[in-house]
Amino acid sequence: MADDRNRRRFTDPRTAAEAAFKAATTAKPAAAPAPPSAPRPAAVPGAREMVTLRLDSAVLAHFQKDGPGWQDRVNEALKALVPAAHD
């Protein structure tokens, strides 16, 4: 039993803190660069993309007054303004 006490390692809190700090602040070796990925396929014609758009509250209220589907109505109104966007 006396032998067991001599084998125990007592950790010093300061030593443990310094080791943790060193581990957190030591620069990690740079990872190997990722292999080049395949080029992204061209956008699917007619596919929609999610965007964030800021609109005046009056414009938003106009399109939302008829209920669900207001995003489609905004899309149609914008599409009518862009000559190349007609299907």
N, C-alpha and C positions, 0 to 999 in steps of 0.2 A: 504494500500500500504506500509506503514511503517512496517507493520507486515511481509510482504513478504521479505523485506530486511534483517530482523533479522533472517529469516529462511534459508537464503542462506548460503551455506558452502563455504568458500573460501579456496582453497587448496594452501598450501605452496609448491613451487617447490622443496625445499629441502626434505620435508616430502614425496612428491610423488616420488622423485628419490630414497630415502632410501627404500621406500616400494617396488619399482620395483627391486632394487638391492637385497633386502632380498628375494623376491619371486624367483629371478633367481638363487640365490646361496644356498637356503635352500634345503637340500636333500629331495627328494621326497620319500615317503614310497615305499618299494619294492613291485612290483606287485606279485600277487600269481603266482606260477609257472604254466606254461601251462600244461594241461593234456598230458600224453604221447601220441604221435601220432602213428598211425598204421605203422608197418614197411613198408618201400618202397618195391614195387613189384620188383622182379628180372628183370633185363634188358631184353627187348624183343630181341630175337635172330635176328641178321641181322640189328638191329637198329643202326643208326649212332649217334655219339655224337659230339657236337660242341666243338672244341678245338682251342687253339692258338698254332701255331707251327712256329718256326723260321727256315727258310731254307736259304741256300746260294743263292745269286741272280742268279747264273748260273743254279742251280737246278730248281728254280722257272721258269726261262726263258725257260728251256727245256720243262717243262710240259705245259706252257702257249702258246707256239708257235703255237699249233694247235687250239687255240681258246677255246671257251666255253667247259666245261666238264673237265677242267684241274684238278679239285679237285677229280673227279672220277678216273682219270688216276693216280694221286698220290696214291689214296687209293688202286687201283689195284696193283700198283708196290710194295707198302708196304705189301699188303696181300700176294703177291707171296713170300715174304721173311720170313713170319711167318707161319710155318707148321700148327699150330692149327687154323689159321684163314680161311682155305679153307672151303667153304660151302659144 
